[in-house]
Amino acid sequence: MTADRFLAVDQGNSFYKLSLFEGEALAEVCRIPADDAEEVFSVVERWAPSCGAFCSVGHIDPRILESLRLAMDGRFLVLSHSTPLPVAVRYATPDTLGLDRVALAAGAAAICKGQTVAVADAGTAVTLDVVSADPAFLGGRISPGLRLRFEALSRHTAALPLVDCGGEVPLLGDSTAACIRAGVVGGLCNEIEATFRQMADSYGCSLLVLTGGDADILFKSISSRIPAVHVPDLMAQGLLYIYQYNENL
């Protein structure tokens, strides 16, 4: 069944990301601070979705869920470890697998049908997972994201300043800030590229699907060296795919 007006709600650590689909097409996206539940209610009322799905990486506000269920007359799926999935999960500890990684794997399976791909989510943490052509989630890697790397250098050294992603990322820095940026941003790009090449050799990955809040910072460098696409709405695509799969059961 194709959703007429489908709402994907991604509750992250700092923001709600609301994505509205008209059929299969993404129509609107809105980011709302995690402590502003009233704005979530306002956007949902304005968009008037007919159905939707929800994914959270942390504590879920029950008021949000109840309001969303009422707004969509119960046609609302909350992703959990017991939700039937269109993607097999081949993971030794499935109950510990982050639901965000599950939704991203489903999104990659939906848009890259018949391909084995690597999925990189560049946020607070960086996850890099393999989704096979079956499709199935095979597992992956987790490492610190850009912000955590910058903060760790500043916090755990005596003299290094806190630097952000703004500015050029040279091969060799000619100032302390440039050196840190080259090491953190350039180093993460190299890490993702090298891991993708290993995944391509071992699992047959043909493409890197890059998403997450820092994906735009990394994409230009990474895509010049390996086959890659930037899909900002990958999580929302995954929630739509999971919802449609459950509607058709």
C-alpha positions as CSV (number, residue, x, y, z in Angstrom):
1,M,0.0,0.0,0.0
2,T,1.3,3.4,-0.9
3,A,1.0,6.1,1.8
4,D,-0.9,9.2,0.6
5,R,0.5,11.6,3.1
6,F,3.2,9.8,5.1
7,L,5.0,11.4,8.1
8,A,8.4,10.0,9.1
9,V,9.5,11.2,12.6
10,D,13.2,10.7,13.5
11,Q,13.9,11.6,17.2
12,G,17.6,12.2,17.6
13,N,19.6,13.4,20.6
14,S,19.1,17.1,19.9
15,F,16.3,17.4,17.3
16,Y,13.2,15.9,15.9
17,K,13.4,15.6,12.1
18,L,9.9,15.4,10.5
19,S,9.7,14.4,6.9
20,L,6.4,14.5,4.9
21,F,5.9,12.3,1.8
22,E,3.3,12.8,-0.8
23,G,3.0,9.3,-2.1
24,E,6.7,8.3,-2.8
25,A,7.9,11.9,-3.1
26,L,9.5,13.8,-0.3
27,A,7.5,17.1,0.1
28,E,8.7,18.8,3.2
29,V,11.3,18.5,6.0
30,C,11.4,20.2,9.3
31,R,13.9,20.1,12.2
32,I,12.6,20.9,15.7
33,P,14.6,21.1,18.9
34,A,14.1,18.0,21.1
35,D,12.6,20.0,24.0
36,D,10.0,21.7,21.8
37,A,7.1,19.2,21.8
38,E,4.5,21.9,21.1
39,E,6.2,22.8,17.8
40,V,6.0,19.1,16.8
41,F,2.3,19.2,17.4
42,S,1.9,22.4,15.4
43,V,3.8,21.0,12.4
44,V,1.8,17.7,12.4
45,E,-1.5,19.7,12.6
46,R,-0.4,21.9,9.7
47,W,0.8,19.0,7.5
48,A,-2.2,16.7,8.4
49,P,-0.6,13.4,7.5
50,S,-2.7,10.3,7.0
51,C,-0.2,7.8,8.4
52,G,3.4,7.7,9.6
53,A,6.2,6.0,11.5
54,F,8.5,6.9,14.3
55,C,12.1,6.1,15.2
56,S,14.1,7.2,18.3
57,V,17.6,6.7,19.5
58,G,16.8,7.6,23.1
59,H,14.0,8.3,25.5
60,I,10.5,8.7,23.9
61,D,8.1,11.3,25.2
62,P,4.8,9.4,25.5
63,R,2.9,12.6,24.8
64,I,4.4,12.8,21.4
65,L,3.5,9.3,20.5
66,E,-0.1,9.6,21.7
67,S,-0.6,12.8,19.8
68,L,0.8,11.3,16.6
69,R,-1.4,8.3,16.9
70,L,-4.5,10.4,17.4
71,A,-3.5,12.7,14.5
72,M,-3.3,9.7,12.2
73,D,-6.2,7.7,13.6
74,G,-3.9,4.9,14.8
75,R,-2.2,4.5,11.4
76,F,1.1,5.0,13.0
77,L,4.1,2.7,13.5
78,V,6.6,3.0,16.3
79,L,9.8,1.2,15.2
80,S,11.0,-1.4,17.8
81,H,13.1,-4.5,17.9
82,S,9.9,-6.6,17.4
83,T,8.7,-4.7,14.3
84,P,8.5,-7.0,11.2
85,L,11.2,-5.7,8.8
86,P,11.7,-5.9,5.0
87,V,15.4,-6.3,5.7
88,A,16.8,-9.4,7.5
89,V,19.0,-8.7,10.5
90,R,22.1,-10.9,10.8
91,Y,23.5,-9.5,14.0
92,A,24.7,-11.4,17.0
93,T,22.9,-9.1,19.5
94,P,19.8,-7.8,17.6
95,D,18.3,-6.3,20.8
96,T,21.3,-4.0,21.1
97,L,21.2,-2.8,17.5
98,G,20.3,0.8,17.2
99,L,16.9,1.3,15.6
100,D,18.4,4.2,13.6
101,R,20.8,1.8,11.9
102,V,17.8,-0.6,11.2
103,A,15.9,2.3,9.5
104,L,18.9,3.4,7.5
105,A,19.5,-0.1,6.3
106,A,15.9,-0.3,5.2
107,G,16.3,3.0,3.4
108,A,19.4,1.8,1.6
109,A,17.6,-1.4,0.6
110,A,14.7,0.6,-0.8
111,I,16.7,2.9,-3.0
112,C,19.5,0.5,-4.0
113,K,17.5,-2.6,-4.8
114,G,19.7,-5.5,-5.9
115,Q,22.9,-3.9,-4.7
116,T,25.2,-4.6,-1.8
117,V,26.1,-1.2,-0.3
118,A,27.8,0.4,2.6
119,V,25.8,2.9,4.6
120,A,27.6,5.7,6.5
121,D,25.7,7.8,9.0
122,A,27.9,10.8,10.0
123,G,26.4,12.2,13.2
124,T,27.5,12.4,16.8
125,A,28.8,8.9,16.2
126,V,29.7,7.5,12.7
127,T,28.2,4.2,11.8
128,L,29.4,2.3,8.7
129,D,27.3,-0.7,7.9
130,V,26.9,-3.3,5.1
131,V,23.5,-4.0,3.6
132,S,23.5,-7.0,1.3
133,A,21.5,-7.4,-1.9
134,D,19.2,-10.0,-0.3
135,P,18.5,-7.5,1.5
136,A,20.1,-8.0,4.9
137,F,21.8,-6.0,7.6
138,L,25.2,-7.7,8.1
139,G,26.8,-5.5,10.7
140,G,29.4,-2.7,10.7
141,R,31.5,-0.3,12.7
142,I,30.9,2.6,15.1
143,S,33.4,5.4,15.8
144,P,33.3,9.0,17.1
145,G,31.9,11.7,14.8
146,L,33.5,14.9,13.9
147,R,32.3,16.9,16.9
148,L,33.4,14.3,19.4
149,R,36.9,14.1,17.8
150,F,37.3,17.9,17.9
151,E,36.1,18.0,21.5
152,A,38.4,15.1,22.6
153,L,41.5,16.8,21.3
154,S,40.7,20.0,23.1
155,R,39.5,18.4,26.3
156,H,42.3,15.8,26.7
157,T,45.3,17.9,25.8
158,A,47.0,20.8,27.5
159,A,47.2,23.3,24.7
160,L,45.1,22.4,21.7
161,P,42.2,24.7,21.0
162,L,38.6,23.6,20.2
163,V,38.2,23.8,16.4
164,D,35.2,23.3,14.2
165,C,34.7,22.2,10.6
166,G,34.7,25.7,9.2
167,G,37.5,26.4,6.7
168,E,39.6,24.5,4.3
169,V,40.8,20.9,5.0
170,P,44.4,20.9,3.7
171,L,46.6,17.9,3.4
172,L,49.2,19.7,5.5
173,G,48.0,22.4,7.9
174,D,50.1,25.6,8.2
175,S,48.5,26.6,11.6
176,T,47.3,24.6,14.6
177,A,43.7,25.0,13.7
178,A,44.3,23.9,10.1
179,C,46.4,20.9,11.4
180,I,43.5,19.8,13.6
181,R,41.0,20.2,10.9
182,A,43.2,18.3,8.5
183,G,43.6,15.5,11.0
184,V,40.0,15.3,12.1
185,V,38.0,15.9,8.9
186,G,40.6,14.5,6.5
187,G,41.3,11.5,8.9
188,L,37.6,10.6,9.0
189,C,37.3,10.8,5.2
190,N,40.3,8.5,4.9
191,E,38.8,6.1,7.5
192,I,35.5,5.9,5.7
193,E,37.2,5.5,2.3
194,A,39.6,2.7,3.5
195,T,36.8,0.9,5.3
196,F,34.6,1.0,2.2
197,R,37.4,-0.5,0.1
198,Q,37.7,-3.3,2.6
199,M,34.0,-3.9,2.6
200,A,34.0,-3.9,-1.2
201,D,36.7,-6.5,-1.3
202,S,35.1,-8.7,1.5
203,Y,31.4,-8.2,0.9
204,G,31.0,-6.9,-2.7
205,C,29.9,-3.4,-1.8
206,S,29.4,-1.4,-4.9
207,L,28.4,2.0,-3.5
208,L,28.7,4.1,-0.3
209,V,25.4,5.7,0.8
210,L,26.2,8.7,3.0
211,T,23.7,10.4,5.3
212,G,23.7,12.2,8.7
213,G,24.2,15.8,9.9
214,D,27.9,15.9,8.8
215,A,27.5,14.1,5.5
216,D,27.7,17.3,3.5
217,I,31.1,18.1,5.0
218,L,32.5,14.7,4.1
219,F,30.8,14.0,0.8
220,K,32.9,16.2,-1.6
221,S,36.2,14.6,-0.5
222,I,34.9,11.0,-0.3
223,S,32.9,11.0,-3.5
224,S,36.1,12.1,-5.5
225,R,37.7,8.8,-4.5
226,I,35.0,6.1,-4.2
227,P,31.5,5.6,-5.7
228,A,29.2,7.5,-3.3
229,V,25.8,9.2,-3.0
230,H,24.6,11.6,-0.4
231,V,21.0,10.8,0.7
232,P,19.9,13.3,3.4
233,D,16.5,11.7,3.8
234,L,17.7,8.1,4.0
235,M,16.2,7.6,7.5
236,A,12.8,8.8,6.3
237,Q,12.9,6.6,3.2
238,G,13.6,3.7,5.5
239,L,10.7,4.4,7.8
240,L,8.4,4.7,4.7
241,Y,9.6,1.4,3.4
242,I,9.1,-0.3,6.8
243,Y,5.6,1.1,7.2
244,Q,4.6,0.0,3.7
245,Y,6.0,-3.5,4.4
246,N,3.9,-3.8,7.6
247,E,0.7,-2.4,5.9
248,N,1.0,-5.2,3.3
249,L,1.5,-8.1,5.8
